[in-house]
């Protein structure tokens, strides 16, 4: 190439280098895509676990509210009984 002309051997070498560069880009692209896919899957798993946790927390809250209402009714009943016994 120094003489301004490309020989057959130089042309083959340039083609080989070009193909290697394209393959390397494809491998890098595939690696980036796999990394992104993995990241999104991990994020989805976290979101799903948070949804499960939120549902469990909601059930626990509802259960505690029901227990509190039951205790309130018992207190009112005890207060009435004390008031009536006097």
C-alpha positions as CSV (number, residue, x, y, z in Angstrom):
1,X,0.0,0.0,0.0
2,X,3.0,2.3,0.4
3,X,3.2,2.5,-3.3
4,X,-0.4,3.6,-3.6
5,X,-1.5,0.2,-4.9
6,X,-3.1,-2.6,-3.1
7,X,-1.8,-6.1,-3.9
8,X,-3.9,-9.2,-3.8
9,X,-2.2,-10.2,-0.5
10,X,-2.8,-6.8,1.0
11,X,-6.5,-6.9,-0.1
12,X,-6.9,-10.3,1.5
13,X,-5.3,-9.1,4.7
14,X,-7.5,-6.0,4.8
15,X,-10.6,-8.2,4.2
16,X,-9.5,-10.5,7.0
17,X,-9.0,-7.5,9.4
18,X,-12.3,-6.1,8.4
19,X,-14.1,-9.4,9.0
20,X,-12.4,-9.7,12.4
21,X,-13.4,-6.2,13.4
22,X,-17.0,-6.9,12.4
23,X,-17.0,-10.1,14.4
24,X,-15.5,-8.4,17.4
25,X,-18.2,-5.7,17.2
26,X,-20.9,-8.4,17.0
27,X,-19.4,-10.2,20.0
28,X,-19.3,-7.0,21.9
29,X,-22.9,-6.2,20.9
30,X,-24.1,-9.6,21.9
31,X,-22.3,-9.3,25.2
32,X,-23.9,-5.9,25.8
33,X,-27.3,-7.3,24.9
34,X,-26.8,-10.2,27.2
35,X,-25.8,-7.9,30.0
36,X,-28.8,-5.7,29.5
37,X,-31.1,-8.7,29.3
38,X,-29.7,-10.0,32.6
39,X,-30.1,-6.6,34.2
40,X,-33.7,-6.3,33.1
41,X,-34.4,-9.8,34.3
42,X,-32.9,-9.1,37.7
43,X,-34.9,-5.9,37.9
44,X,-38.1,-7.7,37.0
45,X,-37.4,-10.3,39.7
46,X,-36.9,-7.6,42.3
47,X,-40.2,-5.9,41.3
48,X,-42.0,-9.2,41.5
49,X,-40.6,-9.9,44.9
50,X,-41.6,-6.4,46.1
51,X,-45.1,-7.0,44.8
52,X,-45.3,-10.3,46.8
53,X,-43.9,-8.5,49.9
54,X,-46.4,-5.7,49.4
55,X,-49.3,-8.2,49.2
56,X,-48.1,-10.0,52.3
57,X,-47.8,-6.7,54.1
58,X,-51.3,-5.8,53.1
59,X,-52.6,-9.1,54.4
60,X,-50.7,-8.6,57.7
61,X,-52.1,-5.0,58.0
62,X,-55.6,-6.2,57.4
63,X,-55.2,-9.0,60.0
64,X,-53.8,-6.5,62.6
65,X,-56.7,-4.2,61.9
66,X,-59.2,-7.0,62.5
67,X,-57.4,-8.0,65.7
68,X,-57.5,-4.4,66.9
69,X,-61.2,-4.1,66.2
70,X,-61.7,-7.3,68.2
71,X,-59.7,-5.9,71.1
72,X,-61.7,-2.6,71.0
73,X,-65.0,-4.6,71.2
74,X,-63.7,-6.6,74.1
75,X,-62.6,-3.4,75.9
76,X,-66.0,-1.8,75.3
77,X,-67.7,-5.0,76.6
78,X,-65.5,-5.0,79.8
79,X,-66.2,-1.3,80.3
80,X,-70.0,-1.9,80.1
81,X,-69.8,-4.8,82.4
82,X,-67.9,-2.7,85.0
83,X,-70.3,0.2,84.6
84,X,-73.3,-2.1,85.0
85,X,-71.9,-3.9,88.1
86,X,-71.5,-0.7,90.1
